[in-house]
Amino acid sequence: MRYATAAAHAEVETAFAAFMAAPARHLTEFFSAQHAAACALMRARSGPVLPEEGDLLEEFARELEAEIPAGRILTVTSPRPLCAEATAYLALGSRLGAEVIKRRLAEAGLPCPRAFEPTPPSLEWRAFRARIDRLDPDSRAFHRIVRDANAGFSVFATAAHAASLAPMKEAV
C-alpha cells in the first residue's frame, strides 16, 4: 500500500509544506484543512467503519473543529465514494502522522492541540496492516483500496489548497 500510494502521499506532504515550515503562522489553516478532509472522508466512506478505525476519524474531526475559529470551517468533497479500507488507511495513517506534527509543534514552542493528544493507534495500525497483507496484491479488491486511498489523499491536498496552504496546480 505504501509504495502504491507514495506519489499521492508526497503530493499531500507538499501541499502542507508551508505549515510544516512555519506552524505558528499556518495553524488555523492547517486545522481547517485537516478537519475538512476528515469530514470529506467520513461522508465518502462506502460501507461500515472497520474495527481498526473505530471512531478515530470522527473524534479527530470533532477535536479539530474545536480548534478552528468561527467562520473558518471549510468543506471539501471526495471525487467519489471510498471503500472503508481506504478510509481506514488514511485515518490511521493521519493519526500516526500526527505524532510527527506534534513534535514539529513542540519544536516551534506551540502547545499540543487536543486533537493530537491521543496516543497513536499502533495496535490498530498493525491489525489493519495484517488485514491488508492478507489480500492478493493483484486482486481487484487490493487495487480498489489503492485507487480509493489515492483519491482520499487528493482530498487532503484539495483541503490544503482550499485553506490557502498551497497554491493550486496549473492546468497543463
Secondary structure as GFF3:
##gff-version 3
##sequence-region A 1 172
A	DSSP	alpha_helix	6	15	.	.	.	ID=ss1
A	DSSP	alpha_helix	17	21	.	.	.	ID=ss2
A	DSSP	alpha_helix	23	44	.	.	.	ID=ss3
A	DSSP	beta_strand	45	46	.	.	.	ID=ss4
A	DSSP	alpha_helix	56	67	.	.	.	ID=ss5
A	DSSP	beta_strand	82	83	.	.	.	ID=ss6
A	DSSP	alpha_helix	84	107	.	.	.	ID=ss7
A	DSSP	three_ten_helix	114	116	.	.	.	ID=ss8
A	DSSP	alpha_helix	122	133	.	.	.	ID=ss9
A	DSSP	alpha_helix	140	162	.	.	.	ID=ss10
###
